[in-house]
């Protein structure tokens, strides 16, 4: 149900309540019982007059009601799965069957930051800077795409690289220098025997 339909339904129910309880006079009762189509022209004209020059979100209506600045609808969102960090040993919060929590995230590209020349502190007025760091985690990419559609955000989906379970090449380790599995027993004929001592 769109916002306009919701408003018209509320207006109709308010009229019915006001006329049935006798809260309005008989002069205004005749005006209140007029058909609802009379207000549709007024609402259409009001929407034309109240239109703003920015691109309104087409896909979702939550973005209109959320009070977000219009600039947020122009920036594309990125839906992705975070990769395993170099200091991480397990596969938590990555796209792996052993990870039971939500893996997919939504983040926006960061804009330029203001930097203090004296201390080097950074600051930003970007309201979407911390969206990716917040708890916008989803179990599937379809849930994240539906959330972006509800808010009217354009998005791109970055598919993760598949994890390789087998190695293409076996790398030599230090222990392979002493292994007898690859080259057999070493040839010790050039070594002096113990009997010569």
KOLZAVO-742038 format. One line per 3 residues: for each residue x, y, z of C-alpha. Coordinates in pm, whole numbers. Each point is the difference from the previous one (the first is absolute). Layout:
<recs>
X Y Z; ...
</recs>
This chain:
<recs>
0 0 0; 149 331 -101; 20 303 224
-267 180 -201; -243 -291 29; 67 -22 373
-66 373 41; -325 -21 -197; -117 -300 205
73 183 325; -184 306 -128; -304 -210 -91
-8 -170 341; 29 339 174; -298 125 -200
-208 -302 93; 88 38 368; -76 372 3
-337 -32 -173; -118 -301 201; 83 147 342
-154 339 -71; 317 196 66; -55 228 -297
-291 228 -85; -258 -68 -269; 157 262 -231
336 -168 3; -157 -347 -5; -117 58 -356
357 99 -94; 148 -298 184; -226 -250 -175
114 108 -348; 172 -274 -200; 367 -55 55
92 74 -362; -33 375 66; 315 -9 212
200 -199 -252; 42 306 -222; 112 208 296
248 -263 112; 134 -39 -352; 55 374 -30
163 11 344; 241 -275 -101; 94 193 -315
60 319 197; 188 -174 279; 233 -194 -229
371 56 48; 275 -6 -264; 180 -313 124
-48 -354 -124; -259 -170 214; 41 -371 73
-214 -204 -230; 35 -348 144; -83 51 364
-212 224 215; 179 -50 332; 269 242 -111
-263 272 -39; -135 -47 352; 338 -50 170
100 364 -22; 333 -77 -164; 160 278 -204
-68 -19 -375; 370 -47 -74; -11 -349 150
-213 -131 -286; 255 102 -262; 284 -208 145
16 -369 -90; 25 -259 273; 230 -300 -15
-115 -342 117; 291 -229 80; 139 -273 224
299 98 205; 311 -207 -56; 198 -168 271
252 236 156; 365 -92 15; -9 -36 379
-313 -217 -5; 41 -377 18; -363 -113 -19
-267 73 -257; -242 203 212; -202 267 -185
126 -128 -335; -187 -197 -263; 77 -344 136
-222 -287 107; 144 6 352; -97 366 50
-349 13 150; -44 376 30; -100 252 -265
272 55 -257; -130 252 -255; 54 372 64
-109 332 -147; 247 285 -28; 26 329 -186
307 148 -163; 172 243 230; 24 363 -98
281 239 77; 81 68 363; 97 320 170
341 -16 164; 124 226 277; 333 148 -110
137 25 352; -88 -332 161; -88 -214 -300
-347 -85 128; -250 -90 -268; -369 73 -10
-284 -31 -245; -353 127 -46; -94 -309 -197
-304 -167 155; 60 -324 -189; 360 -43 115
-79 -238 284; -273 -201 -171; 243 -281 -84
146 -1 350; -342 -16 161; -206 -313 39
-127 -18 -357; 74 -371 -36; -221 -236 -200
-12 -377 -32; -50 -1 -378; 70 243 -279
-371 -2 -89; -82 146 344; 256 275 -54
-136 74 -347; -356 21 135; 118 240 273
163 224 -262; -316 -9 -211; -213 101 301
222 299 70; 24 103 -365; 377 -52 -26
173 -101 -319; 235 -290 70; 262 -229 -147
66 -353 121; 363 -110 31; 10 -377 -15
267 -157 222; 282 -210 -136; -49 -369 56
231 -146 260; 237 -261 -140; 5 -320 199
292 -158 -188; 338 140 -88; 107 12 -361
366 -46 94; 168 -144 303; 248 241 147
319 -137 149; 38 27 372; 318 -6 202
-66 -359 105; 12 -112 -365; 377 41 9
16 -298 237; -283 -206 -145; 59 -349 -138
-341 -20 -167; 96 197 -311; 356 -99 -87
46 -313 205; 285 -45 240; 284 246 -49
326 -119 -155; 256 3 280; 280 -175 -192
212 312 -16; -1 34 375; 284 -145 201
-103 -312 180; 37 -42 372; 246 -283 -41
272 234 -124; 37 168 334
</recs>
